[in-house]
Amino acid sequence: MAEHTGNTSYYVHPTAVVDQGARIGAETRIWHFTHVMPGAHIGERCVLGQNVNVGGRAVLGNGVKVQNNVSIYDDVVCEDDVFLGPSCVLTNVVNPRSFVERKNEYKTTRIKKGASIGANATVVCGVTLGEYCLIGAGAVVTKDVPAYALVYGNPARRYGWVSRVGQILGDDLTCPETGERYREIDGELVPQ
C-alpha cells in the first residue's frame, strides 16, 4: 500500500497498481488499470482515469484531473487544478533512441495552476504551460505558453486569451461567465 497523507483515505480500484513509496493525498481516486510508480507524488482530491501511468518523479498538485490513457513521465510537474485531457501526450526526452539511455537528460515540463490540455494534444518536454492556459485538442506544443493563452494547431500558437474559468475573452478582456476583467501587458494577460 502507498503512503497516505492526511486523515481521509483515498480510493484505488482493484485493477490499479500503486507501488510502495508513492505518496497519495486524501480523497484522491485512482481508477481501472492505472499504475503509480514508487516516488510519485499525487496531491489531494485528484482523479486518475483508466489506464494512466504516473512516473516515480512525477508530481501532481491538489485537484488534478487526469483523463484516460495519459502517461505522466518522470520530471513532469502539474500544479493544483490542472486538467489533462484524454490521451494527451507528455514527453521527457528531446531525442529518444531505444538503444541510447538518456535518463540523465530528462527535461522538466511544468504545467502551472489551472492549466488545461485538450484530448490528444502533445507537449514536448522542457516547456512551461502558464496558469489557466488552454491547449486545444490535438495541438503540438513546442514552446512555453503564457498564462491565460488559448493555443492550438501544429505547432501550437496563440489565437486568443481565456479567463480563469476557461471562457474565450473578447476585445474587452472581460469573462462572459464571471465578469472578471483582465488586461494585456507586454504580451501577457493579467487579472485586474
Secondary structure, 3 states (H helix, E strand, C coil): CCEECCCCCCEECCCCEECCCCEECCCCEECCCCEECCCCEECCCCEECCCCEECCCCEECCCCEECCCCEECCCEEECCCCEECCCCEECCCCCCECCECCHHHCCCEEECCCCEECCCCEECCCCEECCCCEECCCCEECCCECCCEEEECCCCEEEEEECCCCCECCCCCECCCCCCEEEEECCEEEEC
